Amino acid sequence: MFAIVRTGGKQYRVAAGDKIVVEKMDGDAGSSVTLGDVLLAGEGSDLKSVAGLTVAAEIVAQAKGEKVIVFKKRRRHNYRRKNGHRQNHTILKIVSIGAVEEKKAKAAPKAKKADTTTEAPAAQA
């Protein structure tokens, strides 16, 4: 079974056992995360309903991406700036794709109906 989930402004196609690299998420290595924004799910070529469907994942590591060099230059103005950036990432291992155990809300006790049968005043002749 596969699912397409949205996290960090991006979409990922995942299946049980996959490892994906996503934008930084809160949590330490070894903690579990639930991805609730499931856009599509299916098995093979059959699509399934995504109502109440979640993806359970485990954080493998918090890491940094490759360094990106930002170099700015303006010709003939002696202007050069060099900056680097390393984006923070979270590596997730998909544990399972399944439905959430929905907790049934306790039904409010029914209020007793008030006796609305009022006696009409007797007609006087």
BELJO-V70900 format. One record per residue. N is the residue number from 1. PHI is phi in whole degrees, -180 to 180 (NA if undefined). NEAR is the number of other C-alpha atoms within 10 Angstrom. Layout:
BEGIN
n=N phi=PHI near=NEAR
n=N phi=PHI near=NEAR
END
This chain:
BEGIN
n=1 phi=NA near=15
n=2 phi=-126 near=18
n=3 phi=-147 near=24
n=4 phi=-112 near=16
n=5 phi=-117 near=19
n=6 phi=-115 near=17
n=7 phi=-151 near=15
n=8 phi=66 near=9
n=9 phi=80 near=7
n=10 phi=-126 near=9
n=11 phi=-116 near=14
n=12 phi=-133 near=15
n=13 phi=-94 near=14
n=14 phi=-129 near=20
n=15 phi=-141 near=19
n=16 phi=-61 near=16
n=17 phi=96 near=12
n=18 phi=-74 near=13
n=19 phi=-116 near=17
n=20 phi=-130 near=16
n=21 phi=-109 near=16
n=22 phi=-122 near=19
n=23 phi=-61 near=14
n=24 phi=-54 near=16
n=25 phi=-124 near=16
n=26 phi=-73 near=10
n=27 phi=131 near=14
n=28 phi=-100 near=13
n=29 phi=-62 near=14
n=30 phi=99 near=13
n=31 phi=-83 near=12
n=32 phi=-100 near=16
n=33 phi=-133 near=18
n=34 phi=-114 near=15
n=35 phi=-99 near=15
n=36 phi=-96 near=17
n=37 phi=-90 near=16
n=38 phi=-94 near=20
n=39 phi=-94 near=16
n=40 phi=-154 near=17
n=41 phi=-146 near=22
n=42 phi=-176 near=14
n=43 phi=-137 near=11
n=44 phi=69 near=8
n=45 phi=-102 near=6
n=46 phi=-91 near=8
n=47 phi=-96 near=13
n=48 phi=-121 near=14
n=49 phi=-71 near=10
n=50 phi=-103 near=17
n=51 phi=-66 near=11
n=52 phi=75 near=13
n=53 phi=-90 near=20
n=54 phi=-132 near=19
n=55 phi=-119 near=24
n=56 phi=-93 near=19
n=57 phi=-138 near=24
n=58 phi=-122 near=20
n=59 phi=-78 near=21
n=60 phi=-84 near=19
n=61 phi=-161 near=17
n=62 phi=-105 near=19
n=63 phi=-137 near=14
n=64 phi=-115 near=14
n=65 phi=-81 near=12
n=66 phi=-66 near=10
n=67 phi=-77 near=10
n=68 phi=-111 near=11
n=69 phi=-94 near=11
n=70 phi=-111 near=10
n=71 phi=-119 near=10
n=72 phi=-116 near=10
n=73 phi=-149 near=11
n=74 phi=-118 near=9
n=75 phi=-62 near=7
n=76 phi=60 near=6
n=77 phi=-124 near=7
n=78 phi=53 near=7
n=79 phi=-120 near=9
n=80 phi=-139 near=10
n=81 phi=-133 near=9
n=82 phi=-129 near=9
n=83 phi=-129 near=9
n=84 phi=-124 near=9
n=85 phi=-147 near=12
n=86 phi=-126 near=12
n=87 phi=-79 near=12
n=88 phi=-80 near=14
n=89 phi=-130 near=16
n=90 phi=-123 near=22
n=91 phi=-98 near=21
n=92 phi=-113 near=24
n=93 phi=-113 near=23
n=94 phi=-77 near=23
n=95 phi=-88 near=18
n=96 phi=-157 near=19
n=97 phi=-120 near=21
n=98 phi=-165 near=15
n=99 phi=-83 near=14
n=100 phi=-83 near=14
n=101 phi=-74 near=8
n=102 phi=-83 near=7
n=103 phi=-82 near=6
n=104 phi=-78 near=6
n=105 phi=-75 near=6
n=106 phi=-68 near=6
n=107 phi=-72 near=6
n=108 phi=-69 near=6
n=109 phi=-62 near=6
n=110 phi=-70 near=6
n=111 phi=-76 near=6
n=112 phi=-69 near=6
n=113 phi=-72 near=6
n=114 phi=-76 near=6
n=115 phi=-71 near=6
n=116 phi=-94 near=6
n=117 phi=-84 near=6
n=118 phi=-96 near=6
n=119 phi=-78 near=6
n=120 phi=-76 near=6
n=121 phi=-62 near=6
n=122 phi=-66 near=6
n=123 phi=-74 near=5
n=124 phi=-98 near=4
n=125 phi=-92 near=3
END
